[in-house]
Amino acid sequence: MIDEIAKQYEGRLPTPLIEEVKKEAKEVKLTRAQGEAIFAKLEQKYKYARIQPGEAIGIVTAESFGEPGTQMTLRTFHFAGVAEVNVTLGLPRLIEIFDARKEPSTPLMVIYLKKPFNKDEKSLEKIIAQIKEIRVHEVLTEISINLLKLHVEYVLNKKRMKELGIPEESAIKAIKDALKTIDIIEKDSRYTATPKSKEGGLPALYTLKERIKEVKVNGIEGIQDVIPKMENNEIILLASGSNLKDVSKIEQVDFTRTTTNNIFEVAKNLGIEAARQTIIAEASKVIQEQGLDIDIRHIMFISDLMTAKGEIKGITRSGITEEKESVLARASFETPIRHLINASLIGEVDMLNSVVENVMINQPIPLGTGLPSLITKLAKESKK
Amino acid sequence: MDTNTEISAHILVPKHRKLSIEETNVLLEKLNISVNQLPRILQSDPAIRHLNAEPGEVICIERDSPTAGKANYYRVVING
């Protein structure tokens, strides 16, 4: 019975609201008249609650973020669960998200595994070894500069490499491929690396030593650490560092659920809509963690604004403000003189269509009662 | 699995669909706007690469919204 009435309201009311009423109605016995009355009242309330045309929603959103923002801790370092992954949270993270910084200060990936690997603890070590980045200095027993012969000597730790499952040849090849300007000779498992040109002398040798230490032997570029964690009865991996593209190439990884907190990387690999989802998720995470309550609609609105141009724009002078049509509106945000000079050089015209520029020149602003043309037709001004 | 199906299958990527010319006209009439006033999406966007959309075409995105259940969002394809 209640389903019948609900059907009439489909499209007029949001689906989650209808579902909620249906669920509640199943628990109590309702007559048809009561059911209809509930839906009629609900629709009335819903219509009242909607934003009116001409409402300044940007200001409301700014206020809604501003007030709880004053209560946020300035600098928090949080360890997520048992796994020791350091994540920036609180105000610094929120600023990072809304300013659209290219790299988050603590990149983090949540990697899901395909069945049956998500239950199998034995294969876990091998998968982690494939993901975690290992550099030469982690598999060295010693490295030194020979001052007399002017070359770098190093010995690889075979036992450690076996533990990590790296074949020796691939490590040697990795060094050779990464540094093309040196000759490598092996003698009694002691490697000597001599630069092909003698120029540069000792400082060049010193940089060579440091470069050898930083060569990647195995794993995925940028993933410094991988920690397994049990969640909802399956094993997930938390990785500090972010590289969505290369992680997706690993066979055992369930790419369809794997996420990162680097918004730009999501936009590049999964598109602008996925980036919008990530902005919402990341911002909500910060707000929830701080125990604050900001309506999701505000966060959704900001995310829509940041992604409206097809690429991510931060709320900064080089981001969404740069896109504004009006010169005066741009000048009112930051660096006014630069904007005014540039605008006058190319002869820009300000149509005075928006709020800030009309406030500046003391005119009614097109908001609320300043927008009468939305509900009534204005008589055309007679020409004098 | 090829990359396109993998991207579409990702939990973060909603369904993207290209609108026909008739549908676009109906939409623009309903909203009383021109196509340039819509939010944009790059032609090279990974989520629409398989649709082969040309600049000026409109993409309908079927989002799962926490407040409205299902919500349609529209973006116009631009160069880039």
Interface residues (C-beta under 8 A of the other chain):
Chain A: P14 T15 P16 E19 S248 F255 T256 R257 T259 V266 K268 N269 L270 G271 I272 E273 A274 Q277 T278 I296 R297 M300 D304 T307 A308 K309 G310 E311
Chain B: E6 I7 A9 H10 I11 L12 V13 P14 H16 P39 R40 I41 L42 D45 P46 A47 I48 I61 R63 S65 P66 T67 A68 G69 K70 R75 I78 G80
